[in-house]
Amino acid sequence: CTTIGTTAALVGLTITPPAGQYVYLSSFSVTVIPNATGSNSTAAYTSTNLTGSPVWLVGEFSNAAGLATVSTMQVNDVYPTGLKSQSAGTAVTLIPNATLASASVCPRATAWFGP
């Protein structure tokens, strides 16, 4: 990840196609890296301009001693035929709806453009 946010609300993705082209989302992954504070919280990555408006849930969890758990890839979805955007020439966004209390978040996506 070249951009890692210390709160989930800071790290969203925007995929902007050329005019007249659709976005085909081929993969989406989110890694959560808890800090030493440890906490329990969740966030949902919501989407705009994707057919079906998919949502992906991520969270951070501390162990019984209150120590942060190790980093985990919590979403690792692959769409071989692509999730097609609803409107040509319009960006697709993948944005978390809340911050995680004590974690860094690293989202990644791959996509292509086409008719």
Buried (B, 14 or more C-beta within 10 A) or exposed (E): EEEEBBBBBEBBBEBEBEEEBBBBBBBBBBBBBBBEEBBEBBBBBBBBBBEEEBEBEBBBBBEEEEEBBEBBEBBEBEBEEBBBBBEBBBBBBBBBEEBBBBBBBBBBBBBEBEE
